[in-house]
């Protein structure tokens, strides 16, 4: 069958469209940098942030519509290009007319209505191509509620709005599509994705891998420990569980299988390790920046609060690997091409410089996170190009590599901008219809009767939503509904928001969808079902940590230093006990009675016993747990396992 292609005159040929897509992709991070560095204000220009995000969003829409899958019919190609050009026209139109329409919609009702229709249709169709139907269905239900709210019986009955008024609200109101959620994604997330892209382009990936090999050492299961450490380091700049799996798993999964881990085990370890990257400071994922803006706190506050839970998350995985390797006699994998620590640090000086600039600007100069990221980007770009020139390309970057990293940032953030834009529509509808308030009152009443029940309900909703939505979308929805209710019940705001963030992320490793597990299973050649089970098992602590935020906020650095130290120390004791009980092995095999004892005591140490028997009961149980570990430490262990040489 002969393939039909469009000629150059048919709305632009493939070469021209590729060039246009690259230019549009380049414009997204460029505009973000322009706004973050306040260039319009420096030149005395009065520009609204909504106007800038409109340009970025329109460019992102066009890039999505201009994407080619290689098997479109000629009619589909033409329709896609028309939609792409309409997206460009839309963003330019909003840029010009927003100051007028946002203040005087009533004077231009027809114009505002057409704008609302165009924004809604183009956004939803592009979103369908990116993430499927879940968010669209939620939007449709809320849109229907806005129009037919008086049909809903009981306490959730709403005031009906005219369809045209709803569409005008979506297209012109600053609390809808052009509001805070899209602005955070456009001006903060895009900048940090660019930082990560440049970091990888200048060899940051190799630096993370070599550093992970040094940290993992030569102990039992060191191949899997490399995977955990590399994924944690890489995840700090990638912010995506699936992309983290695909980036680091290509190397780590075969390494684990070669050492003796089963394919499903290797895939499960990589999935859990990669998912945790969204929780690991200093960069974390997109939702962390949204959290800082919603809570009206500095990103430094969020990053510090996330530190101890992230450490516990990875320590739990690390301990499980060590115990399983000892139980299954998986040897230390020799032959790893490890460089000396001095060589690793020398070759990774650019990455070290970039992180040093980022952290210094955030923590010492108290800069906003996005401004600090711009300085780190500047250090990377200048240092990378200079190193590439002086060392003749052996290290560093060329100007073309910098340009390509910027373009790739624009392409990769198009999806995030789409998701946050439609999430903004949904949050706006929740607000303008009053449904958000009604649901919050219902949850508040339910939580007053059973806080634990409300937490479980919120966790289940977060995981269910995460089956069809990315973390950013889940967090935005729950941050609008559940988190305010938890705060009204007396929960620390940072704890409430961290709770919903964790359960939005956990869908990545929770059956039956578990996208991170699916990606890892495909790399490992393992059964999806077995990989889901292994990932669920390796990530057990992540299902308990959010409840610790609520009942023991010291884990988020809330409270006295004694309380913070006690909560972290007791959590360490608990994770070792529970892990040993689940695996059936610690430094030595554990009998069934010992396993049960470890498991029960470990869970009791985690439990908020102070709520029932006071601090003395909790301290006593923690002391018993610590005594169990100290007792096992005095039992002689077996001789060190032989090193398996795979260098051949």
C-alpha positions in Angstrom: 0.0 0.0 0.0 1.4 3.4 -1.0 1.9 5.9 1.7 0.4 9.3 1.1 2.4 12.3 2.4 1.6 15.9 2.4 3.4 18.2 0.1 5.3 21.3 1.2 2.4 23.5 0.4 -0.1 21.6 2.5 0.0 23.6 5.7 3.8 23.0 5.8 5.8 19.9 5.0 7.3 17.5 7.6 10.6 19.3 7.6 9.0 22.7 8.2 6.8 21.3 10.8 9.7 19.8 12.7 11.5 23.1 12.6 8.4 24.9 13.8 8.0 22.4 16.7 11.6 22.9 17.7 11.2 26.7 17.7 8.0 26.4 19.8 9.6 24.0 22.2 12.5 26.4 22.5 10.1 29.3 23.3 8.6 27.5 26.3 11.7 27.5 28.6 12.9 30.8 27.0 9.7 32.6 28.1 10.0 31.0 31.6 13.5 32.3 32.0 12.3 35.8 30.7 9.6 36.0 33.4 11.6 34.5 36.3 14.4 37.0 35.7 11.8 39.8 35.5 13.0 41.1 32.2 9.7 42.8 31.2 9.6 44.7 34.5 13.2 45.7 34.1 12.4 47.3 30.8 9.3 49.0 32.2 6.8 46.8 30.4 3.4 46.1 32.1 2.8 42.4 31.4 0.5 40.1 33.3 1.7 36.6 34.2 -1.4 35.3 32.6 -0.3 36.7 29.3 3.1 35.0 29.5 1.6 31.6 30.5 -0.9 32.0 27.6 2.0 32.1 25.2 3.7 29.2 26.8 0.5 27.1 26.9 -0.4 27.9 23.3 3.1 26.8 22.2 2.8 23.6 24.2 -0.6 22.9 22.7 0.8 23.4 19.2 3.7 21.0 19.9 1.4 18.3 21.1 -0.8 18.7 17.9 2.3 18.8 15.6 3.7 15.5 17.0 3.8 12.7 14.5 3.3 9.1 15.2 4.1 8.0 11.7 0.8 6.3 10.8 -1.7 9.1 10.5 -4.0 9.4 7.6 -3.6 12.5 5.5 -6.9 13.9 6.8 -5.7 13.4 10.4 -2.4 15.2 9.6 -4.3 18.2 8.2 -6.7 18.3 11.2 -3.7 18.1 13.6 -2.0 21.0 11.9 -5.1 23.1 11.8 -5.5 22.5 15.6 -1.8 23.4 16.1 -2.2 26.7 14.2 -5.4 27.5 16.1 -3.5 26.9 19.3 -0.9 29.4 18.2 -3.6 31.9 17.2 -5.3 31.3 20.6 -2.2 32.1 22.7 -1.4 35.3 20.7 -5.1 36.4 21.0 -5.1 35.8 24.8 -1.8 37.7 25.1 -3.3 40.7 23.4 -6.8 40.7 24.8 -6.5 39.3 28.3 -6.1 42.6 30.1 -9.4 43.7 28.6 -11.4 40.5 28.8 -10.4 39.7 32.4 -11.7 43.1 33.6 -14.7 43.5 31.4 -16.0 40.2 30.3 -19.6 41.5 30.5 -18.9 44.0 27.8 -17.7 41.4 25.3 -19.8 38.3 26.1 -19.6 36.7 22.6 -15.9 37.2 22.4 -15.4 35.7 25.9 -17.7 32.8 25.0 -15.7 31.9 21.8 -12.5 32.2 23.8 -13.8 29.8 26.4 -15.0 27.3 23.8 -11.6 27.4 22.0 -9.6 27.0 25.2 -11.8 24.1 26.5 -11.9 22.1 23.2 -8.2 22.5 22.3 -7.0 21.7 25.8 -9.2 18.6 26.4 -8.3 17.1 23.0 -4.6 17.6 23.6 -4.9 16.2 27.1 -6.7 13.1 25.8 -3.7 12.4 23.6 -1.2 12.9 26.5 -2.7 11.2 29.5 -6.0 9.6 28.4 -9.6 10.2 29.6 -9.4 10.3 33.4 -8.9 14.0 33.9 -11.3 14.8 31.1 -14.1 12.7 32.8 -13.5 14.5 36.0 -13.7 17.8 34.2 -16.9 16.8 32.4 -18.6 15.8 35.7 -17.7 19.1 37.3 -18.9 21.0 34.2 -22.2 19.1 34.3 -22.5 19.9 38.0 -21.9 23.6 37.3 -24.8 23.6 34.8 -27.1 21.1 36.5 -26.1 21.5 40.1 -29.7 22.0 41.2 -30.6 18.5 40.1 -28.2 17.0 42.8 -30.2 16.1 46.0 -29.1 16.7 49.6 -26.3 18.8 50.9 -24.3 18.8 47.7 -27.1 20.6 45.8 -25.7 23.5 43.9 -26.7 26.7 42.1 -27.1 26.2 38.4 -25.0 28.3 36.0 -25.6 29.0 32.3 -23.4 26.9 30.0 -22.1 30.1 28.3 -21.2 31.6 31.7 -19.2 28.5 32.7 -17.3 28.7 29.4 -16.6 32.4 29.8 -15.3 31.7 33.3 -12.9 29.0 32.0 -11.5 31.2 29.2 -11.0 34.5 30.9 -10.9 34.1 34.7 -7.6 34.2 36.5 -8.8 31.5 38.9 -9.3 29.0 36.1 -7.0 27.9 33.2 -4.6 30.9 33.4 -4.4 30.8 37.2 -1.9 29.7 39.9 -1.5 26.1 38.9 -0.5 26.8 35.4 1.7 29.7 36.4 3.6 27.5 38.9 4.2 24.8 36.3 5.2 27.4 33.7 7.6 29.5 35.8 8.9 27.0 38.3 8.7 23.4 37.0 9.9 24.3 33.5 13.0 26.1 35.0 13.9 23.1 37.1 13.3 20.6 34.3 15.7 22.7 32.2 18.2 22.5 35.1 17.9 18.7 35.1 18.2 18.5 31.3 21.4 20.6 31.3 22.8 18.6 34.2 22.3 15.3 32.3 23.7 16.8 29.1 27.0 17.7 30.7 27.5 14.2 32.1 25.5 14.3 35.3 24.1 10.9 34.6 27.5 9.3 34.5 28.5 11.2 37.6 25.4 9.9 39.5 26.1 6.3 38.4 29.7 6.3 39.4 28.9 8.0 42.7 26.3 5.3 43.3 28.9 2.6 42.7 31.2 4.2 45.2 28.4 4.5 47.8 27.1 0.9 47.2 30.4 -0.6 48.1 31.2 -4.3 47.7 28.7 -5.8 50.2 26.0 -8.4 49.5 23.6 -7.3 46.8 25.7 -4.3 45.9 24.3 -4.4 42.3 20.9 -3.6 43.6 22.3 -1.0 46.0 23.8 0.7 43.0 20.3 0.8 41.5 18.8 2.4 44.6 21.5 5.0 45.0 21.6 5.9 41.3 17.8 6.2 41.1 17.7 8.4 44.2 20.4 10.7 42.7 19.0 10.8 39.2 15.4 11.2 40.5 16.3 14.4 42.3 16.6 16.1 38.9 14.2 14.0 36.7 11.1 14.3 38.9 9.4 11.5 36.9 9.2 7.9 38.1 8.8 6.4 34.6 11.6 8.4 33.0 13.8 7.6 35.9 13.2 3.9 35.4 13.9 4.1 31.7 17.1 6.2 32.3 18.7 4.2 35.1 17.0 0.8 34.7 18.7 0.1 31.3 21.9 -0.3 33.3 20.9 -1.4 36.8 18.3 -4.1 35.9 20.7 -6.2 33.9 23.3 -5.7 36.6 20.9 -7.0 39.3 19.9 -10.0 37.2 23.5 -10.9 36.5 24.2 -10.8 40.2 21.4 -13.3 41.0 18.3 -11.3 41.6 15.1 -12.6 40.0 13.8 -10.5 37.1 10.7 -9.5 39.0 12.8 -8.6 42.0 15.2 -6.5 39.9 12.2 -4.7 38.3 10.5 -4.1 41.6 13.6 -2.6 43.2 14.1 -0.3 40.3 10.5 0.8 40.2 10.5 1.6 43.9 13.8 3.4 43.8 12.8 5.5 40.8 9.4 6.4 42.3 11.2 7.8 45.4 13.1 10.3 43.2 10.0 12.6 43.4 10.4 12.6 47.1 14.1 13.2 47.4 15.4 16.8 47.9 16.9 19.1 46.7 14.8 19.1 43.5 12.0 16.5 43.9 9.1 16.6 41.5 6.7 19.2 40.1 4.2 18.7 42.9 6.7 19.9 45.5 6.9 23.3 43.9 3.1 23.4 43.7 3.0 22.6 47.4 5.3 25.5 48.3 3.1 28.0 46.4 -0.2 26.7 47.8 1.1 26.7 51.4 2.7 30.1 50.7 6.0 28.9 52.1 9.5 28.8 50.7 10.6 25.8 48.7 13.4 25.4 51.2 10.7 24.6 53.9 9.2 21.9 51.7 12.6 20.4 50.8 13.7 20.3 54.4 10.4 18.7 55.5 10.7 16.0 52.8 14.3 15.1 53.8 13.9 12.7 56.7 11.0 10.8 55.1 13.0 10.4 51.8 16.0 9.1 53.8 13.8 6.5 55.6 12.2 5.5 52.2 15.6 4.7 50.7 17.1 3.2 53.8 14.1 0.8 54.0 14.8 -0.3 50.4 18.5 -0.5 51.1 18.0 -2.7 54.2 15.6 -5.0 52.4 18.2 -5.6 49.6 20.9 -6.3 52.1 18.7 -8.8 54.1 17.5 -10.5 50.9 21.0 -10.8 49.5 22.1 -12.5 52.7 19.1 -14.8 52.8 19.4 -15.8 49.1 23.2 -15.8 49.2 23.4 -13.3 46.4 27.1 -12.4 46.2 28.7 -9.1 45.8 29.1 -8.4 42.2 32.7 -7.8 41.2 34.0 -6.4 38.0 32.0 -3.1 38.3 33.9 -0.4 36.4 34.3 1.8 39.5 36.5 4.8 39.4 38.2 6.2 42.5 36.3 8.6 44.5 38.7 11.4 43.6 38.2 10.6 39.9 34.4 10.6 40.3 34.4 13.9 42.0 36.9 15.4 39.5 34.8 14.3 36.5 31.6 15.4 38.1 32.8 18.9 39.1 30.1 20.5 36.9 27.3 18.7 38.6 28.8 19.5 42.1 29.1 23.1 41.1 25.5 23.3 39.9 24.1 21.7 43.0 26.3 23.9 45.2 25.0 27.1 43.5 21.4 25.9 43.7 21.6 25.0 47.4 23.6 28.1 48.4 21.1 30.4 46.7 18.1 28.7 48.3 19.5 28.1 51.8 22.0 30.9 52.3 20.6 33.8 50.2 16.9 32.8 50.7 16.2 33.1 47.0 13.0 31.8 45.5 13.5 28.3 44.2 13.1 29.2 40.5 15.5 32.2 40.8 18.1 29.9 42.4 17.6 27.4 39.6 18.3 30.2 37.0 21.7 30.9 38.7 22.4 27.1 38.7 21.5 26.9 35.0 23.8 29.9 34.2 26.6 28.2 36.1 26.0 24.9 34.2 25.8 26.6 30.8 28.9 28.8 31.2 30.9 26.1 32.9 29.8 23.4 30.5 30.6 25.4 27.4 34.0 26.5 28.8 34.9 23.0 29.7 33.8 21.7 26.4 36.0 24.3 24.6 39.0 23.9 26.8 39.0 20.1 26.8 38.0 19.8 23.2 34.6 18.1 23.8 35.9 15.4 26.2 34.0 17.0 29.1 31.4 19.8 29.2 29.0 20.8 26.5 28.9 22.5 23.1 26.5 25.5 22.5 24.4 23.1 20.3 24.1 20.7 23.2 22.8 23.5 25.4 20.3 24.5 22.7 19.1 20.9 22.3 18.7 20.6 26.1 16.5 23.7 26.1 14.4 22.4 23.2 14.0 19.0 24.8 12.9 20.8 28.0 10.1 22.5 26.1 9.0 19.2 24.6 9.0 17.3 27.9 7.2 20.0 29.8 4.3 20.3 27.3 2.5 17.5 29.0 2.9 19.1 32.5 1.5 22.4 31.3 -1.5 20.6 29.8 -2.2 18.7 33.0 -1.9 21.7 35.2 -4.0 23.9 32.9 -6.9 21.4 33.0 -6.4 20.9 36.7 -6.7 24.7 37.0 -10.1 24.5 35.2 -11.2 21.8 37.6 -10.1 23.7 40.7 -11.8 26.8 39.3 -15.1 24.9 38.8 -14.8 23.5 42.3 -14.5 27.0 43.7 -17.1 28.9 41.6 -19.8 26.2 42.0 -19.3 25.9 45.7 -18.8 22.1 45.4 -15.3 22.3 46.9 -16.7 24.0 50.0 -19.6 21.5 50.3 -17.2 18.5 49.9 -14.8 20.0 52.4 -17.6 20.4 55.0 -18.7 16.8 54.4 -15.1 15.5 54.9 -14.8 17.8 57.9 -17.8 16.2 59.5 -16.6 12.8 58.7 -13.1 13.5 60.0 -14.6 14.9 63.3 -16.0 11.5 63.9 -12.9 9.5 62.8 -9.7 11.2 61.8 -8.1 7.8 61.0 -11.1 7.0 58.8 -10.7 10.2 56.9 -7.0 9.6 56.4 -7.7 6.1 55.0 -10.4 7.5 52.7 -8.0 10.2 51.5 -5.3 7.6 50.9 -7.6 5.3 48.9 -8.9 8.2 46.8 -5.3 9.4 46.1 -4.2 5.9 44.9 -7.4 5.5 42.8 -6.9 8.9 41.2 -3.3 8.1 40.6 -4.2 5.1 38.5 -5.2 7.4 35.7 -3.5 10.7 36.6 0.1 11.8 37.0 1.2 12.9 40.5 0.8 16.6 39.7 -2.9 16.2 38.9 -3.6 14.0 41.9 -1.9 16.4 44.3 -3.7 19.4 42.9 -7.1 17.8 43.3 -6.5 16.5 46.8 -4.8 19.7 47.9 -8.0 21.5 47.0 -10.3 19.1 48.8 -8.8 16.8 51.4 -5.8 18.8 52.6 -7.7 21.9 53.8 -10.1 19.6 55.8 -7.1 17.9 57.5 -5.7 21.3 58.4 -9.1 22.4 59.9 -9.0 19.2 62.1 -5.7 20.4 63.6 -3.2 18.7 61.4 0.0 20.7 60.5 -0.5 22.2 57.0 2.9 20.7 55.7 1.9 17.3 57.1 -1.5 17.4 55.4 -0.1 18.3 52.1 2.8 15.8 52.3 0.2 13.1 53.1 -1.7 13.7 49.9 1.5 14.1 47.9 2.8 10.6 49.0 -0.5 8.9 48.2 -0.5 10.5 44.8 3.0 9.2 44.1 2.3 5.7 45.4 0.0 4.8 42.5 3.3 4.4 40.5 4.0 1.2 42.4 0.4 0.2 43.4 -1.3 -2.6 41.4 -3.1 -2.9 39.1 -1.8 0.0 36.9 1.6 0.8 38.6 3.2 2.6 35.6 6.7 2.6 37.1 6.4 -1.2 37.7 5.2 -1.7 34.1 8.2 0.2 32.7 10.6 -1.7 34.9 9.0 -5.1 34.0 9.4 -4.4 30.3 13.1 -3.7 30.8 13.6 -6.8 33.0 11.5 -9.2 30.8 9.5 -10.0 33.9 5.9 -10.7 34.5 3.9 -7.5 35.2 1.9 -9.2 38.0 5.0 -10.5 39.7 6.8 -7.1 39.4 3.7 -5.4 40.9 3.9 -7.7 43.9 7.6 -7.2 44.4 7.3 -3.4 44.1 4.5 -3.3 46.6 6.6 -5.4 49.0 9.8 -3.3 48.6 7.9 -0.1 48.9 5.9 -1.1 52.1 7.2 1.8 54.2 5.9 4.4 51.8 2.3 3.3 52.8 3.1 3.9 56.5 5.1 7.1 56.2 2.2 9.5 55.5 0.4 8.4 58.6 3.6 9.2 60.6 3.4 12.7 59.1 0.1 13.1 60.8 0.6 11.5 64.1 4.4 12.2 64.5 5.0 15.5 62.6 8.6 15.5 64.0 9.5 13.5 60.9 8.8 16.7 59.0 11.1 18.7 61.3 8.1 20.0 63.2 8.6 20.3 67.0 11.6 20.2 69.3 15.0 18.7 68.3 14.5 16.0 70.9 11.2 15.0 69.4 12.5 15.1 65.8 15.5 12.9 66.8 13.3 10.5 68.7 10.8 10.1 65.8 13.6 9.6 63.2 15.5 7.1 65.5 12.4 5.1 66.4 11.4 5.0 62.7 14.8 3.6 61.8 14.4 0.9 64.5 10.9 0.1 63.2 11.9 -0.2 59.5 14.7 -2.7 60.4 12.4 -4.8 62.5 9.6 -4.9 60.0 12.0 -5.6 57.1 13.6 -8.4 59.0 10.2 -9.9 59.9 9.0 -9.7 56.3 12.3 -11.1 54.8 12.9 -13.7 57.5 16.5 -12.7 57.7 18.7 -10.0 59.1 22.4 -10.5 59.6 21.4 -14.1 60.2 18.3 -16.3 59.5 15.3 -15.6 61.8 13.0 -18.3 63.1 9.3 -18.0 62.7 8.6 -16.8 66.3 11.4 -14.2 66.0 10.0 -13.0 62.7 6.6 -12.5 64.2 8.0 -10.8 67.2 10.1 -8.4 65.1 7.1 -7.7 62.8 4.7 -7.0 65.7 7.2 -4.8 67.7 8.2 -3.0 64.6 4.6 -2.1 63.7 4.0 -1.0 67.3 7.0 1.3 67.2 5.5 3.0 64.1 2.1 3.2 65.6 1.1 6.4 67.5 0.9 4.7 70.9 1.1 8.1 72.6 -2.5 8.7 71.4 -3.6 5.8 73.6 -1.2 5.4 76.5 0.9 8.5 76.6 4.5 9.1 75.8 5.8 6.6 78.4 4.1 3.7 76.5 5.6 4.8 73.2 9.1 5.2 74.6 8.9 1.8 76.3 7.9 0.0 73.1 10.6 1.8 71.2 13.1 0.7 73.8 12.0 -2.9 73.4 12.5 -2.6 69.7 16.0 -1.2 70.1 16.8 -3.9 72.6 15.8 -6.6 70.0 18.2 -5.1 67.4 21.0 -4.8 69.9 20.5 -8.4 71.0 20.7 -9.6 67.4 23.8 -7.6 66.8 25.7 -9.6 69.4 24.9 -12.9 67.6 27.9 -14.0 65.5 27.3 -13.6 61.8 28.5 -15.9 59.0 31.6 -15.3 57.1 31.6 -12.7 54.3 30.2 -13.9 51.1 32.5 -14.4 48.1 32.7 -11.8 45.4 31.4 -12.9 42.1 33.7 -11.7 39.3 31.9 -10.7 36.2 34.6 -8.7 34.6 35.0 -11.4 32.0 
